[in-house]
Amino acid sequence: MTAESFGSPQGGQGAYGAYGAYGAYGAYGAYGAYGAYGLPESPVSAEAFITTRDGIVGAPLDNIPPARPGVPEDVRNLKRLSREVRAAIFSFELDAQIELTVDVEETATATLWRRQHKEDKHRPRCDYHKLAVLTAPRMDVFQAQLAYVTGYADIRQDRAAEILSQLAAPVPFYQTISFIDPQRTPYTIELLATALRFTNFCEQRVKYALAAKRPIELSPQVQPMIPTPTHGSLPSGHATEAFVMARLIWKLMRQGGAPQYQGAGHWGEMLMRLASRIAVNRTVAGVHFPVDSSAGAVLGLTLADFITERCTGQDWTSAKFDGHHYSPSADFDWHQLYQADDDTQYPKTEGSEGIWAKARSHESQCGKSPVLAWLWEKALAEWTDFDPCAQN
């Protein structure tokens, strides 16, 4: 789930590469003008089409009834589009809402801004609101956290199978907790892929802005067990995308209404534990610090709420991660940031150095995107139980 690669240690579109673990739904084609439409399997096929037409087309036809015009900007068209074409449309609906600014003082601060569009049929008009603000820690925090990287290295042998499996999209791990399957939940998979593409779009730009050093650059004794990705360390892309995925699945479960997903939040707790383990495994592997995972969890939880708001028109959350107040001795603990029972981020998270994370809920002023609402409703229907008392 980051550009650290779904498919290879350094390749692909996201931390998990080209999202290949989604099987038949992976990668949604080549995301390009050519991959989206597909080419004949071979030149022989093209030649066969030509000769077939020559053999059957005959004389020009008369009196063909005129076709109806297409229906512009109508979600009914979506079901007739290929998944790769829908992927481009969904990505536009999310990506077009985000901008970034960077301030550099003692360290860099990257701010993701969300656009709030105003009604105007003739020209775009919008206000801007802070969605996520991330401030990089000072170098002394990273230096101190090398102790965690070194300590976690002792369990590399125990975690090796997990770490290597999670270089690709860890969908099989989420499938052990939530009933996700290409045949059972195709639209859920499509929603998650949409979310991961958008998340990578955001996280990579933030990584570039903050330019945080990797552990391998601070000590020759780190010696990671996997190749170190070329992009910055903070926020952790695996952590960001793991928490996006966990929270979106949990939101679908809760909103689907099945009784086992209501109340105590056991599935949400387990999904967050899984996201946390995926994040911590990156420190075990030697390519991330715990502070990277903390920043990634803040960003991931926040982006999941934003994606849900664009799909549903529900409230959204803004958040801030302040690395200047992150304790050098603090390990990553997602419980400090989020409560699974009621799916909420804590208003503030405080450590020995002060408040290092904040979150605030906002009422949606934009309304939902009809295109994304279509996808959400299709996915949500996959989590709604049948009523045993209802008639067929």
N, C-alpha and C positions, 0 to 999 in steps of 0.2 A: 503493500500500500504506500509507497512513496516513489520518488524517482530513483530510489535505491534498488528498485527492481522487483517486479512480480516474477519476471522470467529469468533474469540474470543478475548477478550482484551489482552491476552498474548500469544496466540498460533499461529501456522501456520508457513508458509515459509516466509511471508513478512509482512509488516506493516498491511496488510489486510489478514493475515493468509494464507490459501491454495487457495486463489483467487477464493473462492467458488461463489462469486457473478456473475461469468461468466456463471453460469447455466450449460448447457450441456458441455461447454468447460472448466469448472472450474477444477482446480487441475491437469488436464491431467493425471488422474490415480494416482497411489501411488508413482510415480517417482522411483519405485524400480524394481528389476529384476522380481518380481512376479506380481506386479500391472500393469506393462507395457503390459503384455500379456493376463491377464484375466484368471480366473479359471471357470470351469463349474459351473453352478448355484447351483448344488447340487450333492451329490454322486449318486443319482438316474440317473442324466444325463450321468455321466461317465459309469455307468452300462449299460445304454441304448445304448451308442455308441459301447461298447464292443459286446453286443449281436447282434446289427445290422450288424456289420462287420462280425461276425461269420456266420450270415445268408446269406450274399450276396457276400462275397469275392470270393468264388469259387476257381478253379484251377489257378496256376500261368499263367499269361498272356505272350504270346510270341510277339516278333516283335514290341515292343513299340518304336516309333521313339525317338531318343535322344533329350533332351531339349537343347535349346541354353544356353550358360553360361550367368551369370549375367553381367551387364555392370558396371564396377567399377567406383566409384567416379563420378556419373552422376546424375544431379539434377532431371532427369526424374523419378528417383526412389522415390523421395520425395512424390509424390502424392499418391503412393501406401502404404505409411507407415501410421500407426495410429498417431493421434496427440500427444500421450504421447511419442512415439518413436521420432517423429520429435522434440519434446520439448527438449529431451536430446541432440540431435544433434545441435540444435540451441544454447543451453546453452554452449556446448563445444566451439562453434565458437566464442562466446563472452568471456567466462570465461578464456579461454586459452591465451587471449591477455593481461591480467592484472596481475601485481604484486604490492606488497606494501612494503614500508619501513617506519620505525618509528624513529624519533629523539626526544629525551627528554632533554629539557633544562629547561627554566622557566616553560613552559607547554609543552605538547606533540604536535608534528607535524606529521601527517600521509600523505604520498605521494602515490597516485596511479600512477603507471607507465604503459604505454602501450608499448607493443612490436611492433617493426617494422621489419618484417621478410625480409630477403634478399634471393635472388634466389639461391637455392642450392638443387638439387634433392636428395642428399645423406645424408645430416644432417641438422638439424635446425640451422639457423644463424640469429641473430637479433640484432638490436640496441634498446635502451630504451629511451622513451621520457616522460616527465611529463605530465600527463593528468589532475590530480586534486591534489592540495595541501591544506590541511586544518590544521590550527593551532588553538588549543583550547584557549579560553580567560582565563584570570586570574580569580581567584575566586571572586574578587571584582565586576567583571561584572555580574556574576550570582547573587551575593548578591543584587546588585542594581536592577536587573531585577525582583526580587521578587515583587517589587511594581506593575509591569505589571500583574504578575500572580494573585496577590491579587485583583487588579482593575478589570481584566477580569472576575474574579469569580462572579461579580455582575450580569453578563448576562448569567450565566449557565442555568437558568430556560428557558430563551428565546432560547438558542442554544441546549438544551438537546436532542431534537429529531434528529438534525443534527449530533451531536457528537456520539450518540449511533448508528445511521445509518452508520456512517463512520468508525466504528470499523470493519465492513466488507468492502470489496472493493466497493468504491463509484461509480461504473460504472453507476448505475441509474442516478446519478447527471450529469455525462458527457453525458449521453444519452439525457438529456434535452437541450443540446447545439449542439451536433453532432449526426448525424443519425446513431447510432451504434445499431446493432441488430444481434443476432446469425444467423438468416436466411439471412439477407442482407449483413452483413460484417463479415463473419466467419474468414477470414484471418487477418482482422484488429484486431480482438479479440485475435487471435493467436500471432500476432506480439506484442501486448501490454502485453500479459502474458509472452512472452519471455523477453521483456524489464524489466518487474517487477521482474522476477526471477533473472536476472543479476544485477539489481539495488540493490536488497536485498543482494546479494552476496558481493557487494562492500560496501554498507553502514554499514552492520553489522561488517565487519572487521575494518572499520574506527571507528565506535562507540567503539569497543573493545579496539582499540589502544589509543583513546583519553580519555576514561574512565571519561566522564563528569558526574557530580552529577545531580540527578533529583531534582525538586523543593521540593519534600516531605522530602528530606534529609537536606534541609536548614532551614525549619521552620515547626513547628507542626501545624501551622494555615493554611497551604495550603489545606489539606484535599481534595484531588482530588475526582471528582465525578465518576471516573472509576478507575479500578486497574492500578497502575503504572507498566509499563513493566520493566523487570529486566535488560535490556541492557541500555547502556549509553544514555545521553540526547542529545548530539551533535554529528553529525547533526540529526535533526529530520527526522526519516524515513518516516513519513507521508508527510512531506514537500518534501523530496527528490523524492519519488515515485509519488506524485501528480504532480510535475512539469515535471517529465519524461513523464507521461501520457499526460499532457496538450500539451507539445511541440511536441511530436510525432504525436498526432492527428492533430495539427495545420500544421505540415509539410506535412502530407498526404493530407489535404485539399488544401493547397497551390499548391502542386505539381500535384494534380489531375486535375487542370486547370479549374474547374467550376467557372464561372465569379463572383459569389457572394463571393467567398473566396479570390479574388484578390484585390489589391488596399489598402483600408484603414485598413484592418486587424481587423474588428469588431469581427469576431469569435475568432481570436487569443486573443484579449483583454479579451473576456468573459471567455475563457478557463483558462487564467492566473488568472483572478479574482476568478474563482472557486478553482483553486489550492491553491491560497492564503487563501481563506476562510477555506478550509480543514486544512491548516497549522495552522492558527490562532485559530481554534477550539481546537487544542491540548493545547494551552496556556489557553484558556477558561476552559478546562477540568481540568487543574491543573497539567499536566504531562510534560509540555515543557515551556521553556523561548523563547521570541522573537528571541534571537540570534541563537537558535537552528534552527528556521525556515529559518533565513537568510543563515546559512551555508547549510541547506538542499536544499534551492532553488539554490544556487551556484552549488552544486554537481548535483542536478537533471537536471538542464538545460544543464550542461556539458556532463553528461552521455547520455542524449537524442541526442546530436549532435554526440557523439562517436558512438552510435548505428546506427544512420543514415549513418555515414561514412562507417561503416562496411557493411551496406546493399547496399550502392549506389556508394561508392568511392568519394563522395563529400568532401568538406573541413570539418575539424573538429576543435574543440575549446578546448584549455587548460585553466584552471582557477585556481585561488588561493583565499582562504578565510583566512584572518589574524585576528584572534580573539583578538590579542593584540591591534589592532587599531579600534576595534568595540566600539562605544560609549556606556557606560552603560545605558544611557538615551534613546537609539534609539529603537524604535519599528520596527517591520518587515514591509518592503515596497518593493514588488517585482519590482516596477517601477524603482528602483535604479539600478537594475541589468540587465534588459532585455527590448527590444523594440519589441513589437508584430508585428508592421507594416511590418518590413523587417526581422523578425526572427533573431535578433542578440543580443548577450550579449555585454554590454558596456565594453570598454577597461579598465575602472577603476571606482570604486565607493568610494567616499570620504565622511567621516563624520567629526565630531568635533575632533576626535582623530587621524585623518589621513586617508590614503587609506586602506580600509579593504577588498576590493575585486578587482581582476584583471581578465581579460580574453583576450585571443589572438587567432586569427584564423590561421590555418595552412593548407597548401595544403596536400592532402592525398598522401602518398608515398607507401601505402600498396596495394591499389586497393581494390575492394570489395570482400567479401566472396561470392562465387557462391551460397552456401546454403542459406545464409541470403538474398542475392539478389533475389532469387526465392520467398522467403516469402514476401519481400517488394513489389515486382512487383504484386504479387497476391493481397496484401492489397491495393496497389495504384489503381489497376483496379476497386476496389469497390468505389472509390471516383471520378472516371472519368465519367462525364455526357455523355449520348447518344446525338449524333448530330441529331436534328430534321429533318435536310435536307438530312441526309444519307439514302441510300436505305437499306432495310432489306436484 
